[in-house]
Amino acid sequence: MKLQRGDDWAFQLLVRRYRKKIFSIAFGITLDAEESQDIVQEVFLQVYRSIHNFRNDASLSTWLRRITVNRCLNWKRRWARRFKWLHLPLGSDDDESRIDPKSDLPSPEAHVSDAQTQAQIDAALKQLPHHARTVFVLREVEGLSYEEIADVTGVKLGTVRSRLFHARKRLKEILAPLMEDEK
């Protein structure tokens, strides 16, 4: 593989191909745009430094997802330790720190109309435990199979199913009043 031989062009292609996907996973887990961008950089730096260790046991995309999820979980642990003594919830309710993942849509009107809905979804996602949110994002946003999620997160298939079930149930509970308001 050219990438493993240190081909800069191959690495640039890798970055172009996967940076949006990695950002999407990171943002889905952290709900913080700046931290997600930092995580994307850390993921590609780790890949650049350790691509020679890639064994082709899984696909390259699965390996990248696993690195991304691990970086996000490490970020969560550091964040929790840093502010543990303050008893602050993880994440920020500050709208300036939130990014709308659909912000690259060509229509500004579409962006404005989706902003409120996206804010409600972000707020609901923040209420999920990070393990449940991780599984939910990997399944519903990234479209991974249960088996792929188990591989990426390093948990058993039954645990993936359980976490996804509880995440969906909790999100329905949180978002139900909002759906009633729209009727």
N, C-alpha and C positions, 0 to 999 in steps of 0.2 A: 504494500500500500504506500503510495507516494507520501501520504501524510506521516506515516511512521518513519519515513526516511528523511523527514525534516524539510520537505518541499514547502516553501513559503506560499506559493500560489495555491496549493492544495489546502493549506490552513486558512487562507483568505476565503476560499470557497466555502469551507466548513463554517466559518464565522457568518458569512452572508446567508448561508442556507438555514442556520439554526438560531441566529440571535433573537429573532422575534419569538420563536417557539420557546426558547429558554426564558426570555423576559416574561412571556405569558405565564409560564409555570411559576416563576419566582414571584410575580405580582399576585397571582392567584393565592399563593401561600402567605406572603408577607403583607399584602395590601399596602405596600409602600413603594412608590415609584423610584425614588432615589436609591433606596436599599436594593431594589430589584435590579437597577442598572449596575450597581456595585457587584451584586451577585453574578450577573452575566459576565462582567469582566473577570471576576475571580474564577468562574467556571472555565472560561477560555484560557486563562493563564494556567490553571491546573491541567487542562487538556494539552496545552502546548508543552508543558514540562513533563507530562507523563504519558504521552501518546505511544511511546515505545513500549509501555507496559500493557497496552490494549491487546487482549488475547483473542478477540473475535468470538468469544463465548456467546455473546449477545450482539445485537446490532449496535452500530455506532450511536444511533438515536436513543436506544435504551440506556447505553452507557452515559450519554450526555444528560438524560433525564435523571438518572440516579445521582450523578454528581450534583446536578442542580437541586434536587430535593434534599440531599445531604447538606449542601451549603445553606439552604433555607432553614433547615432544622437547626443547624449550628447557629445561624443568625438569631433564631427564636430563643435558643438557650442563652446566648450572650445577652440578648435584650432583657430576658427575664431576670438573669442574675444582676445585671446593671441596675435595674429599677425595682428589684425585689423589696428593698427596704422602704420604698415609697408606696408600695401596694397599688401601683398604677396598672390599668389594663394594658395589654399589648396592643400596639397600633396607635394611630392618632385619629381623632375625629375632625381634625383640621382639614377643611376642603382643599387647601393649597397643597397638602401632601398627597392627595389622592389624584390618581390619573384615570381617565376614562380609556379603557383599552381600545375603544372604537374611535378614538380621536383622529385617526388617520382617514376617516371617511371623507369623501370629496364634498359632501353637502354639509354646510354649517347648520342648516335647519335640522338635519337628522341628528347631529351632535347635540344640539340644544334640547330636542325632544326626548332624547335618550338619557340625558344627564340625570334627571331626577330618578328615573327608574334604576339607573346604574348605581346611584348613591344609596338607594334603598337596598339593593342587592349587596353592595359592599358592606353596609351596616349589618345586614343579616349574616353575611359570611364572617364578619368579625366576632359574632357571637358563638360561632362554632369552635370547639376545641381544635387546636392546630392539626392534630392527627386526622380528625374527621374532615377538616377543610382541605388538607392535602389530598386525601383520597377522592373527595368530591371534585376538586379542580382537575386532577389527573383523569378522572372518568368523564365528567360532563363538559369540561372545557377542552381538554386535550384529546379526548376520545380514546383513551387507552383501554384495552381489555382488562378484565379483572386479573388475569395472569400477569400481564405486563405491569400492572400497578403493584402486585405482590412482589415482582422481581425488582422494580424500581425502589420501592420503600423497604424491602427486606422483611416484610411481614407475611404471615400465612394467608392463603386464599380466603379462608373463613373469616379472618380478621378484616380483610378488605371488604368482604360482603357486609359484615356487621357494621363497620364504620360508615360505609356508604348508606346503608339502610337508616342508621341513626342520623346521619347528616341530612339526608333528604327529609326525614320525618321532622327534624328540628327546623329546617328551612321552611317547610310547609306551615308549621306552627307560627313561625315568626312573620312570614309573608301573608298569611291568611287575612289578617285585619286590613292589610293594604289592598288586597284583591277585592275585599268587600267594599272598600271606599270607592273603587273604580266602577262598581256596578251601578 
